[in-house]
Amino acid sequence: MEKNKINRRNWLQLGLGATLGTISLKTLGCAPAATEDALKQVSNQTCNSTQYESMGPFHPNKDQNDKDFDLTRFNSSTETAKGDLIYVRGKVTDEDCNPIEGALVLIWQANSHGKYTHEYDTNTVAEDPNFQGWGQVKTNANGEYGFKTIKPGQYIFDQNVGDWRTPHIHFKVAKRGYHELITQMYFEGEELNEKDIFASKLNEAERAQVIRKREQGVPGIEENASLITFDIAIKKVLREEQSKAEFDEFVGNYSVDFKSTPLEEEMIQFFGGTRENLILTISKKEGLLNAEMPIQPLCEIYPKGKDRYEYKAFDTDIEFTRDGNNQVTGITFHRHFEFPEITAVKL
């Protein structure tokens, strides 16, 4: 994979143990639920799985009482968040276009000034106390979901090299029996799409999936609002994947050694305290192999080769190391960007 310069903080991702919520799609100006005949018409179609992208550094890491579908108001705020009002709606399906009921759809984004409601976003632009920052819903019987939010602002990603991020919304979709999906939705017509460190690397098919147009004058929503349709397809966990015996060899806790790397100071800052090491937990559940750190979310890792797995959420490959007796003894992290390799010892 091409090496890209990126702000060092990208290694330091943050997580959340989220709870579930539900919505009424009528509130979001969604079309009536599909009829049985309409669903039969798509039964022979194919839906390509949606492009997977990095989780980014500002995934929600703290729970909050208000985490519903409406991000334009937070808690008991009497004013709405600043910015252009948008509705995002879509359908979650499998690769055969069958709707998936009960999938958890989580979004998070910057406010209209380009700042996240996150303790480690040190961007000096204005905060917006009326902006919720993130929200989550579960899909209905027809796989439909929806959110009310504002268009996020662009922001500087790496001051040293002048990298900017184009406006985007992060998505995480999860459902038992399916591979987890993390992706980003972009806005059509943005000049920075061609310079953004992630959007600019997408091929034509990927761009068609995740760069979306805003529709104006849509019945059922405010006159000053626009609507974006963002359909998402996720992969089923196949039977042969559920029986991977080698997963059992990798399960356990790994002590991450960062003291000898240039990242030590930043890692202490982002993870807190004066820890001399961090513990990475590898777990197996329902045919999936997952990785998790104390304040990072549980994320699936994907087979890539012998003893090598892709930690897609954090742009890293995890390579399990073995001793002379073929026993798994540790991990080497291979970054997709210009970072030093980091090792971990199995406890």
SVG drawing of the C-alpha trace seen along z (x, -y; Angstrom):
<svg xmlns="http://www.w3.org/2000/svg" viewBox="-46 -30 60 57">
<polyline fill="none" stroke="black" stroke-width="0.4" points="0.0,0.0 1.2,-3.5 2.9,-5.3 1.3,-8.5 2.4,-11.2 -0.2,-11.7 -0.4,-13.5 1.1,-11.2 -2.0,-11.4 -3.8,-9.1 -2.2,-6.2 -4.0,-7.2 -7.6,-6.3 -10.3,-6.5 -13.3,-4.3 -16.7,-4.0 -19.0,-1.4 -22.3,-2.5 -25.9,-1.7 -28.7,-1.4 -31.5,-3.8 -34.4,-3.8 -36.0,-6.4 -39.2,-7.1 -38.3,-7.4 -41.3,-9.6 -39.6,-12.2 -36.7,-12.2 -38.8,-12.7 -38.2,-9.2 -40.3,-7.5 -43.0,-5.0 -41.7,-1.5 -41.1,0.7 -43.9,3.2 -43.4,6.9 -43.6,6.8 -41.0,4.1 -38.6,6.1 -39.0,9.1 -37.9,7.1 -34.4,6.6 -34.0,10.1 -31.8,11.0 -29.7,7.9 -26.2,7.5 -25.1,4.7 -21.3,4.3 -20.1,4.0 -19.4,0.4 -15.9,-1.0 -14.2,-0.6 -12.2,-3.6 -10.2,-4.6 -12.0,-5.3 -10.1,-8.6 -8.9,-9.9 -12.1,-11.3 -14.4,-8.4 -16.7,-9.0 -14.9,-7.8 -17.4,-8.9 -21.1,-8.0 -23.7,-10.7 -27.4,-10.8 -28.4,-12.4 -27.3,-10.3 -30.4,-10.1 -30.9,-10.6 -31.1,-14.4 -27.6,-16.0 -28.9,-19.6 -29.8,-19.9 -28.0,-18.6 -29.6,-17.8 -32.0,-20.6 -30.6,-23.2 -33.2,-25.8 -31.2,-26.7 -30.2,-24.6 -26.6,-23.8 -25.0,-26.3 -24.7,-25.2 -26.5,-24.0 -29.3,-21.6 -29.1,-18.1 -31.0,-14.9 -29.1,-11.7 -31.1,-8.6 -30.5,-5.2 -30.8,-1.5 -28.5,1.2 -28.4,4.4 -26.3,7.5 -24.5,8.0 -27.6,9.6 -29.5,6.3 -31.6,7.9 -32.5,5.4 -31.0,5.9 -33.2,5.2 -31.7,4.2 -28.3,3.0 -26.7,0.4 -25.7,-2.7 -23.4,-5.1 -22.3,-8.5 -19.9,-11.1 -18.7,-14.3 -17.2,-17.8 -19.4,-20.8 -19.9,-23.5 -16.6,-25.1 -14.6,-21.9 -14.3,-20.9 -15.3,-17.6 -17.0,-17.4 -14.0,-15.4 -11.5,-16.1 -8.5,-15.5 -9.5,-17.7 -7.2,-20.7 -8.4,-22.6 -8.8,-26.2 -12.0,-27.0 -15.3,-27.6 -17.2,-24.9 -20.9,-24.6 -22.7,-23.7 -25.9,-23.0 -24.3,-20.3 -24.7,-16.7 -21.5,-15.5 -22.6,-11.9 -25.7,-9.7 -26.9,-6.2 -30.0,-4.4 -31.1,-0.9 -32.5,0.0 -36.2,0.8 -37.7,4.0 -36.8,2.7 -33.2,1.9 -33.8,-1.9 -32.1,-4.4 -32.0,-8.2 -30.3,-11.2 -30.9,-14.9 -27.7,-16.9 -25.7,-19.8 -23.0,-19.8 -19.7,-19.4 -16.9,-21.9 -13.5,-21.3 -10.5,-21.3 -6.7,-21.2 -5.4,-17.7 -1.7,-18.2 -0.4,-21.7 3.1,-20.8 2.4,-19.7 -0.8,-21.7 -3.1,-18.6 -6.8,-19.5 -9.8,-17.2 -12.8,-17.8 -16.3,-17.8 -17.3,-14.2 -19.4,-12.1 -18.0,-8.9 -20.2,-5.8 -19.9,-2.6 -22.4,0.2 -22.6,3.4 -25.0,6.4 -24.5,9.9 -23.7,12.3 -22.1,9.6 -18.7,8.1 -18.4,4.7 -18.2,1.7 -16.5,-1.6 -16.6,-4.2 -16.9,-7.9 -19.5,-9.8 -18.4,-12.8 -20.2,-15.7 -20.3,-16.1 -18.8,-19.2 -16.3,-19.9 -13.0,-21.3 -11.1,-19.6 -12.3,-16.1 -9.4,-16.1 -6.9,-16.9 -8.3,-15.1 -5.9,-12.5 -8.6,-9.8 -11.1,-10.9 -8.5,-11.7 -7.3,-8.1 -10.6,-6.5 -11.1,-4.9 -14.1,-5.7 -16.3,-2.9 -15.5,-3.8 -16.2,-7.5 -19.6,-6.6 -20.4,-4.8 -19.4,-7.4 -19.4,-10.8 -23.1,-11.9 -25.2,-14.7 -27.4,-16.9 -31.0,-17.2 -32.9,-20.4 -36.6,-21.1 -37.5,-17.6 -41.1,-17.3 -41.5,-16.5 -38.4,-18.4 -37.7,-22.0 -37.4,-24.4 -33.8,-25.3 -32.7,-21.7 -31.3,-19.2 -31.4,-15.4 -28.6,-12.9 -29.3,-9.3 -26.5,-7.0 -27.2,-3.3 -24.7,-0.8 -24.0,2.8 -22.2,5.1 -20.9,8.7 -22.3,11.7 -19.9,13.9 -19.6,17.1 -19.8,20.5 -16.2,21.3 -15.1,18.1 -16.8,19.0 -14.7,22.2 -11.2,20.7 -9.3,22.7 -6.2,20.5 -8.2,17.6 -7.9,19.5 -4.1,19.2 -4.2,15.4 -6.7,14.8 -5.2,13.1 -3.7,10.0 -0.6,8.3 1.6,5.7 2.4,2.9 5.9,1.5 6.1,-2.1 8.8,-3.5 11.5,-3.2 9.5,-5.0 9.2,-8.7 5.5,-8.3 6.1,-7.9 5.2,-11.4 2.0,-11.6 0.9,-8.2 1.1,-9.0 -0.9,-12.3 -3.6,-10.6 -4.0,-7.5 -3.6,-9.3 -1.5,-8.8 2.1,-7.5 1.5,-4.0 4.7,-2.2 2.7,0.1 -0.7,0.5 -2.7,3.8 -4.1,4.8 -6.8,7.5 -7.4,10.0 -10.7,11.8 -12.8,14.2 -16.6,13.9 -19.1,15.5 -16.5,16.2 -14.8,12.7 -11.4,11.9 -11.3,8.5 -8.8,6.1 -9.4,3.6 -7.4,1.2 -8.6,-0.4 -10.1,-3.6 -10.4,-2.3 -13.5,-0.5 -13.6,3.2 -13.0,3.5 -12.8,6.5 -9.5,7.4 -9.4,9.2 -7.2,12.1 -4.6,10.9 -2.0,13.6 -0.3,16.2 -0.4,14.8 -1.1,11.3 -4.3,9.4 -5.5,6.0 -6.6,3.6 -8.5,1.5 -10.0,-0.9 -6.5,-2.2 -4.6,-1.8 -2.4,1.0 -1.4,4.6 -1.1,6.9 1.4,9.6 1.4,12.4 4.9,13.6 5.9,17.2 8.7,18.9 10.7,22.0 7.8,24.2 5.4,22.4 3.6,20.8 2.2,17.3 4.4,15.0 3.6,11.5 2.6,8.9 4.3,6.5 2.3,3.5 3.0,2.5 1.6,-1.0 0.3,-1.9 1.8,-5.3 5.2,-6.6 5.4,-5.4 7.9,-3.2 6.9,0.4 5.6,1.1 5.8,4.5 3.7,6.2 4.4,9.3 1.7,11.9 1.0,12.1"/>
</svg>
